[in-house]
Amino acid sequence: MRLPRSIGFSRRNRGALMSRLKLILSILLMLFLLLVAIFLPSKLREQKETPDPEAQEEAATQEETTQPEELTEMDFLSFEELSQFFSSAQTASLKEQFPLYLTLIGRTDITSAEYLPDETGYPDTTTVELHFLLSDDSTLPVFYDTMTGAFSFGEERTVLGTSGKTYEKPVVDTLPSVSSSEVEQRQEGGYADVTAPESPAPDTGTEETGTTQSGTSANAADPAQNTQDGEEVLP
């Protein structure tokens, strides 16, 4: 039985329409995937660059909980005996480094450190080994390098660093200001030119010498006296 011509035409139109719809949908899907491939990486990058504030707060809280308690106050006993080795500035620097080292190793329960002078040793020619009795009855060795001026703590000799610390030299502002031309005119040492006073000649033997010379000249001037004395005077 042959179908009517109109029915066959409608089926062909429907098939062409479906193929067009599939083509359009595939094009739209490709465009969507292309947009996702372009914008998704940039979006993820922005999220990484701007972290979540809640995550930042949680990280800060964890750091606070894991950070050990800082040791700030200590009693230093018999440290005045260190003056035979160090200046007052070096002793003050050692006192500052003690709490830092004890905090670093987690011994924040220490409250005092006492210098033990009898335990002082010299491992080599450039090192001084000091020993300190801590409040928990343990002994802490501290090494001082005379070449670098640095302190190292413990048997592992942990150096906390000098941190470029400098000490100000006191300046006396009461000295008069001197120009370069005035400095050149002065002698070495800064003293002005001073003429030394002439020392008086000694009196010993002066009168005797003068008397001898006068007597000699008198005898030479008086030939008659020389003749009377028995000497012949030649013409």
Secondary structure, DSSP 8 states (H G I E B T S, - for coil): ----HHHHHHHHHHHHHHHHHHHHHHHHHHHHHHHHHHHHHHHHHHHHHS--HHHHHHHHHHHHHHS-------EEESGGGGGGTS-HHHHHHHHHHHHHHHHHTT-TT--EEEE-GGG-EEEETTEEEEEEEETTS-EEEEEEETTT--EEETTTTEE---TT--------TTS----HHHHHHS-TTS-------------TTHHHHHHHHHHHHHHHH-HHHHHHTT-----
